[in-house]
Structure formats: C-alpha cells, structure tokens
Amino acid sequence: MTHLVVVGGGLAGLTAAIAAAEAGVDVTLLDDAACAASASVQAQGGFSAVTAAGVAAGDSVGSHVADTLEAGALHGDAAVVAAICSAAADHVATLTRWGTVWDAAPDGSVALTREAAHAAARIAHCGGDATGAGIIQAVLRHALRLEDEGRLELRGDQRGAGLLVQAGAATGVLLPDGARIRADAVVLASGGISGVYATRTSRHPNPADAAAMAWRAGAVLADAEMVQFHPTYSAEAGFMLTEALRGEGAVLRDADGQRFMLALDERAELAPRDVVARGVAAAQGGAWLDAAPIVERRGPGFLARRFPTVTAALERAGLDLERGPVAVRPAQHYWMGGVAVDQHARSTVPGLLVVGEASRTGLHGANRLASNSLLEAVHTGLAAVATVGSGRHLEAGSLALADPLPVELDEGCGAPLQAVRTIADARLGVDRDEAGLRVALRELERPGQSEAPGNARASSESIAARLVATAALYREGSLGAHHRVDTAGTDRGGARPGSTITLINPHPTAQNDLHGGSQNGGQHSTGRNSIHQTHTKEVAR
Ligand SMILES: Cc1cc2nc3c(=O)[nH]c(=O)nc-3n(C[C@H](O)[C@H](O)[C@H](O)COP(=O)(O)OP(=O)(O)OC[C@H]3O[C@@H](n4cnc5c(N)ncnc54)[C@H](O)[C@@H]3O)c2cc1C
C-alpha cells in the first residue's frame, strides 16, 4: 500500500489527507499546532467559484479566468488558471460533501458576494466573514471521523523538520528529534512565509518551513519576489479588515478625508490588492477605511450581521466601523511565490508534491486575486492525491519555466528572527529598491548569528527572506505586487516582466534538518485530543 506523509494541516493538507484516506491510501498528516494556527482557519472573505447560481446571474468561468489573469498582472499561467477556475464549483461541492455549511441565499443556493477585482459576485462564504473557520471546522471533523475509522493518522503536535532525500527523490520526513517517517511520497502543505514579517495579517506567524525544506532538498522555487500585502490591516486591532467590506461599498480616505483611490485607478477601492496597497502606503498622513456608505445603504446593524468576526475584533480594540473610519495600513498577507509545481502538484524533486500556499502553481501570477487561495488549496490537495493514485508521483514535475538561477546561501549564518522581521518589513515590503535590497541581503547574512543557542543553521525565516530578497533584486522592473521604486515602470534586463524568476540550491542536502537537536524526545502522539480541543477554541474566538 502506498504511504503518504502530509506536512501541514491547513486546508491544502487536510484536503490531501482526506482525499488520500478516501482513496484507500495509507496517510499520515503532521501539523505543528493542532491545525489551529493555519492561515486557512483565519480566512475571512471566502472561496471564489462560479457556481450554477453565478452562471444564472450572468457570471462565467471565462470571466473568473480573465479577472485572475488581470489581477496577476498577466504573469499567471493561463492553462493553470483555466483548469483551477473551471473546477471551482466542483470543489465547493466537495467541501459541502465534507460538511461545510455555506451561507445561503434566500432560494437556498450558496450565497455569493463580490470582492475587489472580481467582475461578478462569485465568493462563497461561511459565518459571514468566518469562511476559513467554517470550512476548517467541517473538514477537520470529517478527518477526525476518518481517523476514528482507522483510515487516517493525524499527528497534531508534530513539526516536520526536514525532507529525507535519497538518490534525488523525497523518501520521507525528518522529525525534530531525529526520527524519520519513511513514505512513498511527501505532500508539503505547510503554507507560506508570514513569519518572515513583523507586520502581517496572520495572527500565527508561519515559520516558512516549506520554503526552507524544499530549498534544502533541491527543489526549484519560483516567483519568490512576489509577496502580497493586504491593504486594509488595522494595526490597532491587530486584525485584517476583509476586502468584502470594500466589495459591499466601504471606501478609503486619507487624512484630509479624500478618496485617494479615485485618482489612482478607475476601479478605485475595488482595484487589485497590489494597486490598493500601494495607494494606502502612499496616502497623505495615513489611510482610513470608511464604512459609512454601507451603513447608509444597508442600515444600522448590517455590519455586525454580515461581518461579525471583523466587528468583534474591532470592538476588542475599542473600534467600531459603524461609528467612524478605522485607520488601516498594508501588511504581509500571502506569498504568490513558492515551490514550483506542475498541474499534478509535482515539484522538480521526484516524490515531493507541494500544495496550497507553499506551492507556486502559476494561478496567482504577480498578485493573487481575492479568495483564490482557498480554491487553490483544495485544487492542489486533490491534484496531489490524483497523482499518487496514478502512480506518477515519482516523476519530477514538468515545468515550462526558465532554467533556475543557482543561488548560494550560507546556511552557517543568518540574522536572528526579530532582525529578519525588521529587515523584511523595512526592505522587502510594498516598495523596494536596489540599495535597500542589497542592505537586506547583507544584514540577513550577518555572519555568526543564529537564532537558538547551539543551532548552527539559519532559521527557515532567514532562508525564505533571502530568497525573496534575491529574486526581488534580480527582477529590476515592477510587476504586480513587486514594486521597484528605483526603476518603476521600466524593466532593465535581468528578467522581462511576464517571465518567471526561478531559483535553485546548487548544493542540496540529502537529509535536511531545520533546527537540529531533540525537541520532543521522539515521542509521537496522534494529537487527536489536542487537535480537537485547540480547534474548538480557535473557531469559537
Ligand atoms: C487573515 C487572513 C485572511 C485570509 N482570507 C482569505 C480568504 O478569505 N480567501 C482566500 O482564498 N484566502 C484567504 N487567505 C489566504 C489563505 O487563508 C491561505 O493562503 C490558505 O489558507 C493557505 O492554505 P494552506 O493549507 O496552504 O496553508 P495554511 O492554511 O497556512 O496551513 C499550513 C499548516 O501547516 C502547519 N505547519 C507549518 N509548518 C509546519 C511544519 N514544519 N510541520 C508541520 N506543520 C507545519 C501550520 O501550523 C498550518 O496548520 C487569508 C489569509 C489570512 C492570513
């Protein structure tokens, strides 16, 4: 029987694990935080899909494809975009079968809302603005049922520390205590790089292990410079204010009360995220999200009903969108870059399948369209299992990308985590320039620095930050979320806009260990109770 190990229990990993269990594959899922610290569980706005109700209202998959490519600055892979958008309604049905309860329209169909840069209302959601919690609660419950039936093993307190690689192929996962889990294929599903930044929308910093593990194993990474910043993060509340608020009519104002987005883009507040994030970053004296147009149109009480999660988070900070505008700023939100995979979730390392935010499929191009990543998580999770089912997981992914640039990173040094975050916020943010990127690389490679005593290796965050900085330096022109203020509007060699920067480690290690040393004394528990209890608490927040 094929044995699959999935590293990461967000939506992508849980999808892969459930699909594998349902297909009769022997599967073990490792998550470092009881599946409660994922970006998935924090998703607010929703899941994009052109459903039958959407088609009846005049929407089309072609329109979803066009919006995705347009938001991604035409840097996405059109074939991948078409395949994923076409399958979206089926994925909504799969999540429904696994127990997801979507908010319903009066006729009982899945209710659809609109978000920035979408031409139509095509965002399915749960609990108003608690889509991730709604989906993960249902999917995790389904996974726990499968575990009860002995069809799936969940280890909810287990961090994957590295990949085992033999003869160039992934053969399993290394645990922090040095124990090994052998597998026929590994599904890397441990998410993005939010932990690289201090200012981020995720309440739980992702340690960027997927990037570091894949890098060390010799997988090609692509679009590393493409980091998305969400334009409306409330620093006071420590909470992101979903784009669906602007979809419902909220506007952005500067210190003079002016709607500055009107002058920057004809779509104003509904322009793609990269455009709005740059507008917010440049707004005179700061920027505020003003929901008065929603209150005027929908009446008092609507905001609390439609956006209960945001309303409660603001209330905890003494803020209230119904009473007045809330100050916002851009914050790191999503990594379009990642481990390069083909349509079958295969990386360039045989046996290593990569799904969700950890992967770079070509869906998002240079800037992700709102609500397309939960969709990608499900799509890639299912694709990985189909690949294992077809027995083609030991073939390297066939990528139509330029030859990767070999990049030497000194793993013996690296700035401590707090310094990495300070550098990333200052130099790898919305606006970048060559001088700042060179300073960032120098500071990130500070010799003799290491995060933990006795740890001779750089942290995953430090590796990921250096990959972002390297690619950002190499792409001299601006494209989508990558904005070079020193060469804005031009592309001076290095990489043409529209082409993809790919990076590879010229000296991959056969067995790579993120931090070394024993962290749990080799004890492995299934973590079922910890997953159950922690998750229940998380979704109740
Ligand atoms: C605040 C917020 C709101 C968002 N809203 C939306 C939205 O409305 N719609 C949308 O489409 N997208 C949204 N996104 C983006 C979306 O949530 C993520 O891109 C997507 O959920 C990624 O899913 P994933 O399964 O790949 O990764 P994640 O959901 O991040 O899951 C990764 C999992 O791996 C675990 N992990 C990490 N490292 C290790 C390791 N070494 N070993 C074991 N486990 C590990 C983590 O704890 C986590 O459980 C939002 C993101 C944020 C932060």
The ligand as an SDF file (V2000), in Angstrom:
LIG
                    3D

 53 58  0  0  0  0  0  0  0  0999 V2000
   -6.0980   36.7770    7.8560 C   0  0  0  0  0  0  0  0  0  0  0  0
   -6.1690   36.0250    6.5540 C   0  0  0  0  0  0  0  0  0  0  0  0
   -7.3380   36.0380    5.8100 C   0  0  0  0  0  0  0  0  0  0  0  0
   -7.4150   35.3400    4.6030 C   0  0  0  0  0  0  0  0  0  0  0  0
   -8.5970   35.3220    3.9130 N   0  0  0  0  0  0  0  0  0  0  0  0
   -8.6940   34.5670    2.7830 C   0  0  0  0  0  0  0  0  0  0  0  0
   -9.9420   34.4240    2.1040 C   0  0  0  0  0  0  0  0  0  0  0  0
  -10.9650   34.9610    2.5170 O   0  0  0  0  0  0  0  0  0  0  0  0
   -9.9740   33.6530    0.9780 N   0  0  0  0  0  0  0  0  0  0  0  0
   -8.8660   33.0210    0.4810 C   0  0  0  0  0  0  0  0  0  0  0  0
   -8.9540   32.3350   -0.5430 O   0  0  0  0  0  0  0  0  0  0  0  0
   -7.6760   33.1340    1.1250 N   0  0  0  0  0  0  0  0  0  0  0  0
   -7.5700   33.8680    2.2620 C   0  0  0  0  0  0  0  0  0  0  0  0
   -6.3680   33.9460    2.9080 N   0  0  0  0  0  0  0  0  0  0  0  0
   -5.2390   33.1590    2.4080 C   0  0  0  0  0  0  0  0  0  0  0  0
   -5.4900   31.6940    2.7160 C   0  0  0  0  0  0  0  0  0  0  0  0
   -6.0350   31.5680    4.0110 O   0  0  0  0  0  0  0  0  0  0  0  0
   -4.2210   30.8460    2.6440 C   0  0  0  0  0  0  0  0  0  0  0  0
   -3.4490   31.1830    1.5510 O   0  0  0  0  0  0  0  0  0  0  0  0
   -4.5710   29.3740    2.5160 C   0  0  0  0  0  0  0  0  0  0  0  0
   -5.4910   29.0460    3.5070 O   0  0  0  0  0  0  0  0  0  0  0  0
   -3.3200   28.5290    2.6320 C   0  0  0  0  0  0  0  0  0  0  0  0
   -3.6880   27.2170    2.9510 O   0  0  0  0  0  0  0  0  0  0  0  0
   -2.5530   26.1380    3.2100 P   0  0  0  0  0  0  0  0  0  0  0  0
   -3.2530   24.9190    3.6570 O   0  0  0  0  0  0  0  0  0  0  0  0
   -1.6630   26.0720    2.0490 O   0  0  0  0  0  0  0  0  0  0  0  0
   -1.6670   26.7520    4.3910 O   0  0  0  0  0  0  0  0  0  0  0  0
   -2.1060   27.0770    5.8800 P   0  0  0  0  0  0  0  0  0  0  0  0
   -3.5600   27.2460    5.9700 O   0  0  0  0  0  0  0  0  0  0  0  0
   -1.2620   28.1950    6.3530 O   0  0  0  0  0  0  0  0  0  0  0  0
   -1.7280   25.7500    6.6730 O   0  0  0  0  0  0  0  0  0  0  0  0
   -0.3900   25.3770    6.9060 C   0  0  0  0  0  0  0  0  0  0  0  0
   -0.3670   24.4710    8.1240 C   0  0  0  0  0  0  0  0  0  0  0  0
    0.9300   23.8870    8.2650 O   0  0  0  0  0  0  0  0  0  0  0  0
    1.3430   23.9780    9.6260 C   0  0  0  0  0  0  0  0  0  0  0  0
    2.8120   23.9560    9.6060 N   0  0  0  0  0  0  0  0  0  0  0  0
    3.6700   24.9480    9.2820 C   0  0  0  0  0  0  0  0  0  0  0  0
    4.9400   24.4910    9.3220 N   0  0  0  0  0  0  0  0  0  0  0  0
    4.8790   23.1820    9.6690 C   0  0  0  0  0  0  0  0  0  0  0  0
    5.8590   22.1630    9.8630 C   0  0  0  0  0  0  0  0  0  0  0  0
    7.1650   22.3890    9.6900 N   0  0  0  0  0  0  0  0  0  0  0  0
    5.4410   20.9300   10.2300 N   0  0  0  0  0  0  0  0  0  0  0  0
    4.1110   20.6670   10.4200 C   0  0  0  0  0  0  0  0  0  0  0  0
    3.1500   21.6010   10.2460 N   0  0  0  0  0  0  0  0  0  0  0  0
    3.5350   22.8370    9.8610 C   0  0  0  0  0  0  0  0  0  0  0  0
    0.7090   25.2580   10.1260 C   0  0  0  0  0  0  0  0  0  0  0  0
    0.5890   25.2840   11.5330 O   0  0  0  0  0  0  0  0  0  0  0  0
   -0.6490   25.1900    9.4340 C   0  0  0  0  0  0  0  0  0  0  0  0
   -1.5640   24.4290   10.1820 O   0  0  0  0  0  0  0  0  0  0  0  0
   -6.2770   34.6440    4.1230 C   0  0  0  0  0  0  0  0  0  0  0  0
   -5.0970   34.6360    4.8610 C   0  0  0  0  0  0  0  0  0  0  0  0
   -5.0390   35.3130    6.0670 C   0  0  0  0  0  0  0  0  0  0  0  0
   -3.7570   35.2890    6.8430 C   0  0  0  0  0  0  0  0  0  0  0  0
  1  2  1  0
  2  3  1  0
  2 52  2  0
  3  4  2  0
  4  5  1  0
  4 50  1  0
  5  6  2  0
  6  7  1  0
  6 13  1  0
  7  8  2  0
  7  9  1  0
  9 10  1  0
 10 11  2  0
 10 12  1  0
 12 13  2  0
 13 14  1  0
 14 15  1  0
 14 50  1  0
 15 16  1  0
 16 17  1  0
 16 18  1  0
 18 19  1  0
 18 20  1  0
 20 21  1  0
 20 22  1  0
 22 23  1  0
 23 24  1  0
 24 25  2  0
 24 26  1  0
 24 27  1  0
 27 28  1  0
 28 29  2  0
 28 30  1  0
 28 31  1  0
 31 32  1  0
 32 33  1  0
 33 34  1  0
 33 48  1  0
 34 35  1  0
 35 36  1  0
 35 46  1  0
 36 37  1  0
 36 45  1  0
 37 38  2  0
 38 39  1  0
 39 40  1  0
 39 45  2  0
 40 41  1  0
 40 42  2  0
 42 43  1  0
 43 44  2  0
 44 45  1  0
 46 47  1  0
 46 48  1  0
 48 49  1  0
 50 51  2  0
 51 52  1  0
 52 53  1  0
M  END
$$$$
